[in-house]
Amino acid sequence: MSSAARTDSLNGVRIIGHGIDLIECARIAALHERHGERLFARLLTPSEQAYVRKRRLFIPHLAGRFAAKEAILKVLGTGWRGPIAWRDMEILNDRSGQPHVTLSGECARIASQLGITRILVSITHTPHYAAASALGVAD
């Protein structure tokens, strides 16, 4: 199949990068016990904090956001380095529950440099694990 055919089958969207992450919710629970509110302030934007705090069992949702942000860093090909901040990546859900990513700061700069115009993310969790997959695409 030619690359033109692949692009057409994706409605003109070009995949720049893919990332995936899996985390144990117990690890996030231990971090929360140790750091409390500082963990929320470091990992999540105020809007993300409001979303997570509304959940009766918030640890899996917090772990899901953590996994999604790790997956996004893999899309960007950076890992954790330099001036990248957790809050440079915001993941909010629309009315139907679909998560949407907004980048800012160093993450937005790197994405632009790579030609990434959107990051698509999927998050799943159980009481024990959270996983996320992210795609960096160019429209």
Order of alpha helices (4+ residues) and beta strands (2+ residues): alpha-beta-alpha-alpha-alpha-alpha-beta-beta-alpha-beta-beta
